[in-house]
Amino acid sequence: MDEAEAFVTARREERLSASPLRTVVGEHRRNLLLAIGVRISQTAASYFFTVFVLFYLEHEVPEHRGIGVVAVTTSAALSLVTGPLWGAISDRWGRRRLFLFGAIGSALYIMPFFLIVDTHSPTLIFLGVLLGLNVLHDAMFGPLAAWFGELFPTNVRYSGTSIAYQVGPVLGGGLLPLLATSLFFLGGSRPWLICRYFLVLSAVTVAAALAAPETNRRQDESTTTTSPSLTRR
């Protein structure tokens, strides 16, 4: 792959940082923390619908135990389209605005999803998983590659984006399956504690997204022109 033109120019003009990790932490700490916060509930939503849901359906609707795998597999295939689609929409509509739609929507959807499972309808459960993943989650994930790239200048873009992408999921999605399962049993095999936990994660992410700058209209050297899609999770 060819390097981005902005990076090639920065390297030619010797504007790259000799210690990008130190530079991004020392000079771009605010945007780094905001990007980490943005990733928290986005990855939590991903792991909720792709990992915890499989356990929950096995426990609550054992007569339709296979519907979770079918739904998650179908969603993964659809994300080949919906991920780039939401990214392209963010080029026109705005990174932050679209992300907030997904983040707030996911927070409001968590309880209705459990009610959908309570119907024991395989069709509704299937559609419920797709709504959670391909609409609400992918609306968050689609803009991230461009948004994070635009949050950091060329000389530390890779380091800033990489740190945010890796640290955020540890605090969000990485812990969610274990904690959600524990909260499920702690709550008497009911999901109310899980909903509260997810709402806390969502509040952190929404606050970070509101504090982060909108970047898709910037015309300086740090701007990317398209929204590349990265692998979910």
Protein Blocks (a to p, Z undefined) as FASTA:
>chain_A
ZZdfklmmmmmnopacfblmlmmmmmmmmmmmmmmmmmmmmmmmmmmmmmmmmmmmmmmm
mmlmmmmmmmmmmmmmmmmmmmmmmmmmmmmnopklmmmmmmmmmmmmmmmmmmmmmnop
aklmmmmmmmmmmmmmmmmmmmmmmmmmmmpcfklmmmmmmmmmmmmmmmmmmmmmmmmm
mmmmmnoopaklmmmmmmmmmmmmmmmmmmpccfklpcbfkbcfbdcdddeZZ
